[in-house]
Amino acid sequence: MRFEAPGPRSTFIGFREFLALTAALMATQALAVDTMLPALPTIGEALGLSNANRGQWIVTAYIVGVGMGQLFWGLISDRFGRRPALLSGLAAYAAAAVLSGLTSSFATLLFWRLVHGASAASMVVARSVVRDLYSGRQMARVMSLTFIVFLVVPVMAPSLGQLILWLAPWRCIFVIFGVFAAGVWLWVLLRLPETLHPEYRLALTRRHIVHAAKLVLGERASLCYTLAMTVMFGALLAYIGMVQQIFADVFHRAALMPVIFALCAASMAVTSFLNSRIVERVGMRIISQAGLLVYLGATGLHVLVALFGYERLWTFVILQSATLACFGLAMSNFGAMAMEPVGSVAGIGAALQGFATTFGGALLGAVIGRGFHGSTLPLALGAFLCGLASLAFVLLAERGRLFRPHHARDAGLADSGGASLKRLGAH
């Protein structure tokens, strides 16, 4: 399969290259978070932090910026097209990354990390590109395949950060972010066609924006699955923010963090790949809801283990791997089901949903992370409560009934939202 851009000048991109490029766009966000984890104690010491928990704000500020920026980039992409939004965002991302590395105070670093995240929010446009081209289970499959490549970054990023710290000052980590963004910017410029057809571009008027917001916020299934993603993402961010301290203060094995982090993240890559292979046959609802129920079982068991003092390094690895594996089954399908009803306003839809997920998830993750006191119990309990909240939102979306049989929308046989976006490309 290859995609052709509308317009006088044809640009072609193969399906595999499209997946790789989409994953690279999404990976800019994970790179800017997970690579930082081994460096948080070093940065805190260099900038004079007296409380180690404050170092988590380096991650939180970035995620909050991502949440805030998505509204802007979603509107821009719906009005001017996907390519201009991506190219502008990547350029700003590279500049903010370098400026973050040049700062001399913690407050200034947080400011530039906020800007860095707001620039990275342009990568939400990648979801709009996928929605421009696909719907239903096919969209879920593409998102799962993209998510697999995207997960290579969390697996490798902490080791990359540790390697940089061995070879160079911590500021060089931010230079790496800028170089990576510059490479992706060039890739987009040369290879990615515009996927939004001119007839679907929206004027940035108050009436159009309000109409799009009503469509996104008024569709029950879309709203509820967005909220289900939000609370689960909050649990994931709490884990990312706390993992360095857990290995240093609970297990006293800080040097093992990059390896164990990669091992746990690999379980999510495996289930994401499994999802991509079976989602078109089994359906998004069955897979994601089953994954959520297993998630509740794993996190509930983790609470008991931590509460009664049985937590060991091996129990943490097993239970956290199981928890992340369930993310691979639930999150991409939740995202696809949230996007499915809003195809006619995919840019604003992805922006509003991304804003809720990242901003709300960042705040929730920060609340859970601030509860760290030398035990894994706050992480396990926070993850379990987030799972319960996610289940409540799923039940609201499905009118109290889990594992409903698929229908036309789920199967991708009908394009909802009022206007079908044209498929670009042919075999």
C-alpha positions as CSV (number, residue, x, y, z in Angstrom):
1,M,0.0,0.0,0.0
2,R,1.2,3.5,-0.7
3,F,-0.4,6.9,0.0
4,E,-0.5,9.8,-2.5
5,A,-0.9,13.4,-1.4
6,P,-3.6,15.5,-3.0
7,G,-2.4,18.3,-5.1
8,P,-0.4,19.0,-8.3
9,R,2.8,17.4,-6.9
10,S,2.6,13.7,-6.1
11,T,4.4,12.3,-3.1
12,F,4.4,8.6,-2.3
13,I,5.1,6.8,0.9
14,G,4.9,3.1,1.5
15,F,2.8,1.5,4.2
16,R,5.7,0.3,6.2
17,E,7.5,3.7,6.0
18,F,4.2,5.3,7.0
19,L,4.1,3.2,10.1
20,A,7.7,3.9,10.9
21,L,7.3,7.6,10.4
22,T,4.1,7.8,12.5
23,A,5.9,5.8,15.3
24,A,8.9,8.2,15.1
25,L,6.6,11.2,15.5
26,M,4.9,9.6,18.5
27,A,8.3,8.5,19.9
28,T,9.5,12.1,20.2
29,Q,7.2,12.3,23.3
30,A,8.5,9.1,24.9
31,L,12.1,10.0,24.2
32,A,11.7,13.3,26.0
33,V,10.3,11.5,29.1
34,D,12.0,8.1,29.5
35,T,15.5,9.2,28.6
36,M,15.4,11.6,31.5
37,L,14.7,9.0,34.2
38,P,18.3,8.0,35.0
39,A,19.3,11.7,35.0
40,L,16.7,13.0,37.5
41,P,18.9,12.6,40.6
42,T,21.9,14.1,38.8
43,I,19.9,17.1,37.5
44,G,18.3,17.6,41.0
45,E,21.8,17.6,42.6
46,A,23.2,19.9,40.0
47,L,20.3,22.4,40.4
48,G,20.3,22.3,44.2
49,L,17.0,20.4,44.9
50,S,16.6,19.5,48.6
51,N,13.7,17.1,48.1
52,A,14.1,14.2,45.6
53,N,10.4,14.1,45.0
54,R,10.6,17.6,43.3
55,G,12.6,16.0,40.5
56,Q,9.5,14.4,39.3
57,W,8.3,17.8,38.1
58,I,10.8,17.6,35.3
59,V,8.6,14.9,33.8
60,T,5.3,16.4,35.0
61,A,6.0,19.8,33.5
62,Y,6.7,18.3,30.1
63,I,3.5,16.2,30.2
64,V,1.4,19.2,31.3
65,G,2.9,21.1,28.3
66,V,1.9,18.3,26.0
67,G,-1.7,18.4,27.3
68,M,-2.0,22.2,27.0
69,G,-0.4,22.3,23.5
70,Q,-2.6,19.7,21.9
71,L,-5.6,22.0,21.6
72,F,-3.6,24.5,19.6
73,W,-2.0,22.0,17.3
74,G,-5.3,20.2,16.7
75,L,-7.0,23.4,15.5
76,I,-4.0,24.3,13.3
77,S,-4.0,20.9,11.6
78,D,-7.7,21.1,10.9
79,R,-7.4,24.5,9.4
80,F,-4.0,24.5,7.5
81,G,-3.3,20.8,7.1
82,R,-1.3,18.1,8.9
83,R,2.1,18.8,7.3
84,P,2.4,22.5,8.4
85,A,1.4,21.6,12.0
86,L,3.9,18.7,12.2
87,L,6.8,20.7,10.6
88,S,6.2,23.8,12.9
89,G,5.8,21.7,16.0
90,L,9.0,19.7,15.3
91,A,11.0,22.8,14.8
92,A,9.8,24.3,18.1
93,Y,10.4,21.0,19.8
94,A,14.1,21.0,18.8
95,A,14.6,24.6,19.9
96,A,12.9,24.1,23.3
97,A,15.0,20.9,23.9
98,V,18.3,22.8,23.4
99,L,17.1,25.7,25.6
100,S,16.2,23.2,28.3
101,G,19.8,22.0,28.3
102,L,21.2,25.5,28.6
103,T,19.3,26.5,31.7
104,S,21.0,27.2,35.0
105,S,18.1,27.1,37.4
106,F,15.4,24.5,38.2
107,A,12.5,27.0,37.7
108,T,13.8,27.9,34.2
109,L,14.3,24.3,33.3
110,L,10.6,23.6,34.2
111,F,9.5,26.5,32.0
112,W,11.4,25.3,29.0
113,R,10.2,21.7,29.7
114,L,6.7,23.1,29.6
115,V,7.4,24.7,26.2
116,H,9.1,21.5,25.1
117,G,6.0,19.5,25.9
118,A,3.7,22.1,24.3
119,S,5.8,21.8,21.1
120,A,5.7,18.0,21.3
121,A,2.0,18.2,21.4
122,S,2.0,18.7,17.7
123,M,2.6,14.9,17.5
124,V,-1.0,14.4,18.3
125,V,-1.5,15.3,14.6
126,A,-0.1,11.8,13.9
127,R,-3.3,10.4,15.3
128,S,-5.3,12.6,13.0
129,V,-3.2,11.4,10.0
130,V,-4.1,7.8,11.0
131,R,-7.8,8.7,11.4
132,D,-7.7,10.5,8.0
133,L,-6.8,7.2,6.4
134,Y,-8.5,4.5,8.5
135,S,-11.5,3.7,10.6
136,G,-12.8,1.0,12.9
137,R,-10.7,-2.1,13.5
138,Q,-8.3,-1.2,10.7
139,M,-7.5,2.0,12.5
140,A,-7.0,0.0,15.7
141,R,-4.6,-2.3,13.9
142,V,-2.6,0.5,12.5
143,M,-2.4,2.2,15.9
144,S,-1.3,-1.0,17.5
145,L,1.4,-1.5,14.9
146,T,2.6,2.0,15.4
147,F,2.4,1.5,19.2
148,I,4.8,-1.4,18.9
149,V,7.5,0.7,17.2
150,F,6.7,3.5,19.7
151,L,7.4,1.2,22.6
152,V,10.9,0.5,21.5
153,V,11.7,4.0,22.8
154,P,10.6,3.3,26.4
155,V,12.5,0.0,26.3
156,M,15.7,1.6,25.1
157,A,15.5,5.2,26.3
158,P,16.6,4.8,30.0
159,S,19.6,2.9,28.8
160,L,20.3,5.6,26.3
161,G,20.1,8.2,29.1
162,Q,22.4,6.2,31.3
163,L,24.9,5.9,28.5
164,I,24.9,9.6,27.9
165,L,25.5,10.2,31.6
166,W,28.5,8.0,31.5
167,L,30.0,9.7,28.4
168,A,28.9,13.4,28.8
169,P,27.1,15.9,31.1
170,W,23.4,15.6,31.6
171,R,22.8,18.6,29.4
172,C,23.7,16.6,26.4
173,I,20.5,14.5,26.8
174,F,18.6,17.6,25.7
175,V,20.8,18.0,22.6
176,I,19.9,14.4,21.6
177,F,16.3,15.4,21.8
178,G,16.9,18.3,19.4
179,V,18.9,16.2,17.0
180,F,16.3,13.5,16.9
181,A,13.5,16.0,16.2
182,A,15.5,17.6,13.4
183,G,15.9,14.2,11.7
184,V,12.1,13.5,12.0
185,W,11.4,17.1,10.7
186,L,13.5,16.3,7.5
187,W,11.7,13.0,7.1
188,V,8.3,14.6,7.3
189,L,9.3,17.4,4.9
190,L,10.6,14.9,2.3
191,R,8.2,12.0,2.5
192,L,4.9,12.6,4.3
193,P,2.0,13.7,2.0
194,E,-0.8,15.9,3.2
195,T,-3.6,13.6,4.3
196,L,-6.3,16.1,4.9
197,H,-8.2,16.9,1.7
198,P,-9.0,20.6,1.1
199,E,-12.8,20.0,1.4
200,Y,-12.4,18.8,4.9
201,R,-10.4,21.8,6.2
202,L,-12.2,23.8,8.8
203,A,-12.3,27.5,9.2
204,L,-11.1,28.7,12.6
205,T,-14.3,30.5,13.5
206,R,-16.0,30.3,16.9
207,R,-19.0,28.5,15.3
208,H,-16.9,25.8,13.8
209,I,-14.9,25.3,17.0
210,V,-17.9,25.1,19.2
211,H,-19.6,22.7,16.8
212,A,-16.6,20.4,16.8
213,A,-16.2,20.6,20.6
214,K,-19.9,19.7,21.0
215,L,-19.5,16.7,18.7
216,V,-16.4,15.5,20.6
217,L,-17.7,16.1,24.1
218,G,-21.3,15.2,23.4
219,E,-20.7,11.7,22.0
220,R,-21.0,9.5,25.0
221,A,-18.7,6.6,23.9
222,S,-16.0,9.0,22.7
223,L,-16.0,11.0,26.0
224,C,-16.1,8.0,28.3
225,Y,-13.4,6.1,26.5
226,T,-11.3,9.3,26.6
227,L,-11.8,9.5,30.4
228,A,-11.0,5.8,30.7
229,M,-7.7,6.4,28.9
230,T,-7.0,9.4,31.1
231,V,-7.1,7.6,34.4
232,M,-5.0,4.7,33.1
233,F,-2.5,7.1,31.6
234,G,-2.3,8.7,35.0
235,A,-1.3,5.4,36.6
236,L,1.4,4.9,33.8
237,L,2.8,8.4,34.4
238,A,3.0,7.7,38.2
239,Y,5.0,4.6,37.5
240,I,7.4,6.5,35.1
241,G,7.8,9.3,37.7
242,M,8.5,7.0,40.6
243,V,10.4,4.2,39.1
244,Q,13.9,5.7,39.6
245,Q,13.2,6.4,43.3
246,I,11.7,2.9,43.8
247,F,14.8,1.2,42.5
248,A,17.1,3.5,44.5
249,D,15.2,3.8,47.8
250,V,13.1,0.6,48.0
251,F,15.3,-2.0,46.4
252,H,18.6,-0.2,46.6
253,R,19.5,-1.3,43.1
254,A,19.4,2.0,41.1
255,A,21.9,0.6,38.5
256,L,19.3,-2.0,37.5
257,M,16.6,0.5,36.7
258,P,17.2,0.8,32.9
259,V,17.4,-3.0,32.4
260,I,14.3,-3.8,34.5
261,F,12.4,-0.8,33.0
262,A,13.1,-2.2,29.6
263,L,12.0,-5.7,30.7
264,C,8.7,-4.5,32.0
265,A,8.1,-2.3,29.0
266,A,8.8,-5.2,26.6
267,S,5.6,-6.9,28.0
268,M,3.6,-4.0,26.7
269,A,5.2,-4.3,23.3
270,V,4.3,-8.0,23.1
271,T,0.7,-7.5,23.9
272,S,0.5,-4.5,21.5
273,F,1.8,-6.8,18.8
274,L,-0.7,-9.5,19.8
275,N,-3.5,-6.9,19.6
276,S,-2.5,-5.8,16.1
277,R,-2.8,-9.4,14.9
278,I,-6.1,-10.3,16.4
279,V,-8.1,-7.0,16.8
280,E,-9.7,-7.2,13.3
281,R,-11.0,-10.7,14.1
282,V,-11.9,-10.4,17.8
283,G,-12.8,-6.7,18.1
284,M,-11.6,-3.8,20.1
285,R,-14.2,-4.1,22.9
286,I,-13.5,-7.7,23.8
287,I,-9.7,-7.3,23.8
288,S,-9.6,-3.9,25.7
289,Q,-12.2,-4.8,28.3
290,A,-10.6,-8.2,29.0
291,G,-7.3,-6.4,29.3
292,L,-8.8,-4.0,31.8
293,L,-10.2,-6.8,34.0
294,V,-6.8,-8.5,34.1
295,Y,-5.2,-5.2,34.9
296,L,-7.5,-4.9,37.9
297,G,-6.5,-8.4,39.1
298,A,-2.8,-7.7,38.7
299,T,-2.8,-4.3,40.4
300,G,-5.1,-5.6,43.2
301,L,-2.7,-8.4,43.9
302,H,0.2,-5.9,43.9
303,V,-1.6,-3.8,46.5
304,L,-1.9,-6.9,48.8
305,V,1.8,-7.8,48.3
306,A,3.0,-4.3,49.1
307,L,0.5,-3.8,52.0
308,F,1.6,-6.9,53.8
309,G,5.3,-6.4,53.3
310,Y,6.0,-9.2,50.8
311,E,7.3,-6.9,48.0
312,R,10.6,-8.0,46.6
313,L,12.4,-7.1,43.4
314,W,11.1,-10.2,41.6
315,T,7.5,-9.6,42.7
316,F,7.7,-6.0,41.5
317,V,9.0,-7.1,38.1
318,I,6.4,-9.8,37.6
319,L,3.4,-7.7,38.7
320,Q,4.5,-4.5,36.9
321,S,5.1,-6.4,33.7
322,A,1.6,-7.9,34.0
323,T,0.2,-4.4,34.6
324,L,2.0,-2.9,31.6
325,A,1.0,-5.9,29.4
326,C,-2.6,-4.9,30.1
327,F,-1.9,-1.4,29.0
328,G,-0.9,-2.8,25.6
329,L,-4.3,-4.5,25.2
330,A,-6.4,-1.6,26.5
331,M,-4.9,1.8,25.7
332,S,-4.6,1.7,21.8
333,N,-8.1,0.2,21.5
334,F,-9.6,2.8,23.9
335,G,-7.9,5.4,21.8
336,A,-9.3,4.0,18.5
337,M,-12.9,3.7,20.0
338,A,-12.6,7.3,21.3
339,M,-11.6,8.6,17.9
340,E,-14.0,6.5,15.8
341,P,-17.1,8.7,16.3
342,V,-15.3,12.0,15.6
343,G,-13.8,11.3,12.2
344,S,-15.3,14.5,10.6
345,V,-13.3,16.7,13.0
346,A,-10.3,14.4,13.5
347,G,-7.8,17.2,14.3
348,I,-9.9,18.9,17.0
349,G,-11.1,15.5,18.2
350,A,-7.6,14.2,18.7
351,A,-6.6,17.5,20.3
352,L,-9.4,17.5,22.8
353,Q,-9.0,13.9,23.7
354,G,-5.2,14.2,23.9
355,F,-5.6,17.3,26.1
356,A,-7.8,15.4,28.5
357,T,-5.6,12.3,28.5
358,T,-2.2,14.0,28.9
359,F,-3.1,16.9,31.1
360,G,-5.5,15.0,33.3
361,G,-3.1,12.0,33.4
362,A,-0.2,14.2,34.3
363,L,-2.0,15.8,37.2
364,L,-3.3,12.4,38.4
365,G,0.2,10.9,38.1
366,A,1.7,13.8,40.0
367,V,-0.7,13.2,42.9
368,I,0.1,9.5,43.0
369,G,3.8,10.2,42.7
370,R,3.9,12.7,45.5
371,G,2.7,10.0,47.8
372,F,6.0,8.1,47.5
373,H,7.5,7.4,51.0
374,G,9.9,4.6,50.5
375,S,7.4,1.9,49.5
376,T,5.7,0.6,46.4
377,L,2.3,0.7,48.0
378,P,1.4,4.2,46.7
379,L,2.1,3.1,43.1
380,A,0.2,-0.1,43.4
381,L,-2.8,1.4,45.2
382,G,-2.9,4.3,42.7
383,A,-2.8,2.0,39.7
384,F,-5.6,-0.1,41.2
385,L,-7.9,2.9,41.9
386,C,-7.2,4.2,38.4
387,G,-8.3,0.8,37.0
388,L,-11.5,0.9,38.9
389,A,-12.3,4.4,37.6
390,S,-11.5,3.3,34.1
391,L,-13.9,0.4,34.4
392,A,-16.6,2.8,35.6
393,F,-16.1,4.9,32.5
394,V,-16.1,1.9,30.2
395,L,-19.4,0.7,31.8
396,L,-20.9,4.2,31.1
397,A,-19.7,4.0,27.5
398,E,-21.2,0.6,27.0
399,R,-24.5,1.3,29.0
400,G,-23.4,-1.2,31.8
401,R,-22.7,-4.1,29.5
402,L,-19.2,-5.5,28.8
403,F,-18.1,-7.6,25.8
404,R,-20.9,-6.3,23.6
405,P,-21.0,-7.9,20.1
406,H,-19.3,-5.8,17.5
407,H,-21.4,-3.5,15.2
408,A,-20.8,-1.7,12.0
409,R,-18.8,1.1,13.6
410,D,-16.5,-1.3,15.5
411,A,-16.0,-3.4,12.4
412,G,-15.0,-0.3,10.4
413,L,-17.9,-0.9,7.9
414,A,-19.4,2.5,8.4
415,D,-17.6,5.8,8.9
416,S,-19.3,7.9,11.6
417,G,-19.1,11.5,12.6
418,G,-21.1,12.7,9.7
419,A,-18.5,12.8,7.0
420,S,-16.2,10.1,5.7
421,L,-12.6,11.1,5.2
422,K,-11.2,9.9,1.9
423,R,-8.8,7.0,1.9
424,L,-5.5,8.0,0.4
425,G,-3.6,5.3,-1.4
426,A,-4.2,2.0,-3.1
427,H,-2.5,-1.4,-3.2
